[in-house]
């Protein structure tokens, strides 16, 4: 980034680094461990259920000693121990220590529950005391949730001594998780998980944990969930995952006869509305700002009690929907979240996704924190938007700064101007941001016009001069990118001005035309379930005059079938 991060970022990184060092020293202190162990739980109480769908077949594979997730496989054999051998990758190790597999294993029946008990006891033998990886907040949070949901099933066949061990381990981990909340980011998720663990634990131990965690949750939700239901990170997937966690907690509180806090009830309603808005025509989510799409069945599990006939809202969380007969457009019409909330966000202002029916056609890279992809995929050229001068429009911190503060964005636009218009036969958006003005004195403006009668999308990207450039350059190269889903075939017409896009279930396809000086098809990458797939992108290139700007018009419309029907 030009000039490097501001001095305030270096100061915050120094303070955060010192705080983290102190926290690590305290976490390993014998006094801290002793405090985490009291009071001791009196057995198990509630039996919460994770609303996320389980895969019994995946559980059966684990029973056979095959751990396959995060793009890697670990073969242990039947009854083998995955904890006493190296993991294939760090991502695999994180999934393993999060107990993300426990839901599938329990779904495999009694044999799965017995194996879940064995694996949990083996884990505590090696990792029951704090260490920097398996007890890190991002790993610990999900393990506490998954263990809380599985505690009753796996302990049904445990001895009294084993039940006492597992319940105490759950209490210790939940207390450590709650005590480690040091800012607004993921505070709501961690407080909800700690409260869920409290509902599982019997006696004063459980009640004290519930009281403390619910008080923290009430404060955190106010900062995390906006009035329109959007998550403060602006990640659609983050909204869905928080909704799942709160649904599990709500059910567990009912089992304990405890009323949910008002703020939690409001958050449940708001998040449900946001997830309805985010659910696209194929049943999955947009892949913007660090969130993966998720499968339709996965997303539907959060909407099980919802009226599916209601039309989704048109705007939420800084995003806009334009829905036609077959074309469905989803546009990012706001700036990335500020500060620490941007650690998983993307600097891709005014990016869009387009579906033709239930087929994704124009997409983003699908990067997420769980993806096996570089941080560079958070930059503007990894989404369907425009870039100037082959430069990023904001980028994540790197090196020691990222280690202290997380890879939050710096230099990204602080605002996006957005105006929505609706008429009987058309919907359109007018968007603009100043992310390039400081460097190039050009403002990016994007107009998206969905013709409801013709069912075609017309777009216009402008680069408008702002102020006076003083570096002597007259032209700045631009690129307008349309990343194409891997299941869509792409071919360039002979005239070099139009591209034919053919989804798998649409032989005629769709034609993307433009008046750009140059159109090309280039390689791209698309992530699904954290794993990369080779894909392609359509790139429109040209030069913007510093003193006159540039205007590029493009249109996406259904192609005529060939040969024509007689």
C-alpha positions, 0 to 999 in steps of 0.5 A, spaced: 500 500 500 502 506 498 506 509 504 504 504 508 499 503 514 498 509 518 502 510 525 496 509 528 495 502 526 502 501 528 501 503 535 494 499 536 499 493 533 504 494 539 498 495 544 495 489 542 501 485 541 503 486 549 496 484 551 496 478 547 503 476 550 500 477 557 494 473 556 498 467 553 502 468 560 496 468 564 493 462 560 498 457 562 499 460 569 497 454 574 493 459 578 488 461 572 488 453 571 485 452 578 480 458 577 477 455 571 476 448 575 471 451 580 466 451 581 465 444 579 459 442 575 454 437 578 453 432 572 449 434 565 443 438 564 440 441 557 441 437 551 442 442 546 441 440 538 445 444 533 440 446 527 446 445 522 444 439 518 449 432 519 452 427 514 451 420 517 455 418 511 461 422 513 460 420 520 461 412 518 467 414 514 470 417 521 468 410 524 472 407 519 478 411 521 478 416 515 478 423 517 477 427 510 476 434 511 479 441 509 481 438 503 486 433 506 485 426 509 488 422 515 487 415 515 488 412 522 484 405 521 478 403 526 479 405 533 485 409 531 488 416 534 488 422 530 491 426 536 498 423 536 500 424 529 501 430 525 495 433 521 496 433 514 495 441 514 494 447 519 487 447 516 485 440 517 488 440 524 484 446 526 477 443 523 480 436 527 481 440 534 474 444 533 470 438 533 467 440 527 466 432 525 462 431 532 455 432 529 456 427 523 459 422 528 453 422 533 449 422 527 451 415 525 448 412 531 450 408 537 457 406 534 458 414 533 456 416 540 461 411 543 466 413 538 465 420 540 466 419 547 473 415 546 475 421 541 473 426 546 477 422 552 483 421 548 483 429 546 483 431 553 489 426 555 493 430 550 490 437 550 486 438 556 491 443 558 492 450 555 496 450 549 496 456 544 493 452 538 488 448 540 486 453 546 486 459 541 479 463 541 478 461 533 479 453 535 476 453 542 469 457 540 467 451 535 470 446 540 466 448 546 459 449 541 460 442 538 462 439 545 456 442 548 451 439 543 454 432 543 455 432 551 449 428 552 449 423 547 456 421 548 456 421 555 450 416 555 454 410 555 460 413 559 461 412 566 460 417 572 467 418 572 468 420 565 461 424 565 465 428 571 471 429 566 467 431 560 463 436 564 469 439 568 473 440 561 467 443 558 466 448 564 474 450 563 474 451 556 467 455 556 470 459 562 476 460 558 473 462 552 468 467 555 474 470 559 478 471 553 473 476 549 477 482 548 473 486 543 467 486 539 469 482 533 466 475 535 464 477 542 457 475 540 459 468 538 463 466 543 458 469 549 453 465 545 457 459 545 459 460 553 452 460 555 450 454 551 455 450 555 452 453 561 445 450 559 449 443 559 452 443 565 448 442 572 448 446 578 451 452 580 457 452 575 452 452 569 448 457 572 453 462 573 456 461 566 449 462 563 448 468 567 455 471 566 455 469 558 448 472 557 450 479 560 456 479 555 451 476 550 446 482 550 452 487 550 455 484 544 449 483 540 448 490 540 454 491 536 454 485 532 447 485 529 444 491 525 437 493 526 436 490 519 439 484 521 446 484 518 452 482 521 457 487 523 462 484 518 458 484 512 459 477 511 452 473 509 455 467 512 457 470 518 450 472 519 447 465 518 452 462 523 450 466 528 443 465 527 445 457 527 448 458 534 443 463 537 437 458 535 441 452 539 442 457 545 434 459 544 432 451 545 437 450 550 434 456 554 427 453 553 430 446 556 432 450 562 426 454 563 430 460 562 427 466 558 432 469 553 434 476 553 430 481 549 436 483 545 437 476 543 430 475 541 430 481 537 437 478 534 434 472 532 428 475 528 433 480 525 438 475 523 432 471 520 430 476 516 437 478 513 438 470 511 432 470 508 434 476 504 441 473 503 438 467 500 439 467 492 435 463 487 439 457 488 438 456 495 445 458 497 448 465 499 452 470 496 460 469 496 462 476 498 466 479 504 469 473 506 463 468 506 462 462 502 455 460 499 454 454 503 449 448 500 442 450 499 440 444 504 445 447 509 442 454 508 435 452 509 436 448 515 436 455 518 429 457 515 426 451 517 420 455 521 420 460 516 414 462 511 418 461 504 412 464 500 414 471 502 418 475 497 425 477 500 427 484 502 430 488 496 436 491 501 440 489 507 446 490 510 449 495 505 447 490 499 442 490 494 438 485 490 435 486 483 430 480 481 428 479 474 424 473 471 430 469 470 436 474 471 438 475 479 443 481 481 446 481 487 450 488 488 455 490 494 453 497 495 457 499 501 464 500 504 467 494 507 466 494 515 471 499 519 477 497 523 477 490 526 471 488 523 474 488 517 479 482 518 475 477 514 472 482 509 474 484 502 476 490 498 472 489 492 467 495 492 461 495 488 462 487 486 456 484 483 454 477 482 449 474 477 444 468 477 441 466 471 435 462 474 438 457 479 445 457 476 450 462 478 454 465 472 457 471 474 461 470 481 466 473 486 472 468 488 469 465 494 475 467 498 473 465 506 478 465 512 477 457 511 479 457 504 486 454 502 487 461 498 492 467 499 489 474 502 490 477 495 483 474 493 481 479 498 483 484 493 478 488 487 481 484 482 478 477 485 471 480 484 466 482 479 468 489 479 473 494 476 480 496 478 485 502 476 492 502 474 492 494 476 492 497 483 488 494 489 483 499 492 485 497 499 488 491 502 489 487 508 495 488 513 501 483 512 507 481 517 507 483 524 502 488 523 497 482 521 499 478 527 498 483 532 491 486 529 489 480 524 489 481 517 484 487 517 483 492 511 487 498 510 486 504 505 479 501 503 473 506 501 470 509 507 463 510 503 459 508 497 454 512 494 448 508 493 441 510 490 436 505 488 430 506 483 424 502 481 419 502 476 414 498 473 418 495 468 425 496 471 430 496 477 436 500 477 442 502 482 447 508 481 453 506 485 460 510 486 466 510 491 472 515 491 477 509 493 481 511 487 481 519 487 487 519 492 491 515 487 489 517 480 484 523 481 478 518 478 472 516 481 468 510 479 461 510 478 457 504 476 450 503 474 446 497 473 439 497 470 435 490 470 430 491 464 424 486 467 420 486 460 426 484 456 430 480 462 437 483 461 442 487 465 445 493 462 451 496 466 455 502 465 462 503 469 465 510 469 471 513 471 470 521 472 475 526 474 476 529 481 480 534 482 487 535 478 492 530 477 499 532 478 504 526 477 504 528 469 500 522 467 495 522 462 492 515 462 490 510 467 489 503 465 482 500 467 480 493 467 472 491 469 472 483 471 466 478 470 469 472 474 465 466 471 462 460 475 466 454 473 460 450 471 459 456 466 462 455 459 465 461 456 467 463 449 469 469 445 466 471 439 469 473 433 468 480 433 472 480 440 467 485 443 462 479 446 462 473 450 458 467 450 456 464 457 453 457 457 451 455 464 450 447 464 443 447 464 442 452 458 444 451 451 443 457 448 446 461 454 447 469 455 451 474 451 455 479 454 457 485 450 461 491 451 464 497 447 470 496 451 476 497 447 479 490 448 475 484 451 479 477 453 478 471 457 483 469 462 484 464 468 481 465 475 479 461 481 473 459 485 473 457 492 467 452 494 467 449 501 474 452 502 477 448 496 479 451 489 476 450 482 479 453 476 475 458 472 475 463 467 474 471 467 472 476 462 476 482 462 474 488 459 480 493 458 482 500 456 485 507 458 482 512 462 484 519 461 486 523 467 482 529 465 477 526 461 475 519 464 472 513 461 465 510 460 464 503 458 457 500 457 456 493 457 449 488 457 448 481 459 442 478 455 439 471 453 443 469 447 438 466 441 438 459 440 442 456 434 440 454 429 433 457 430 427 453 432 423 452 426 
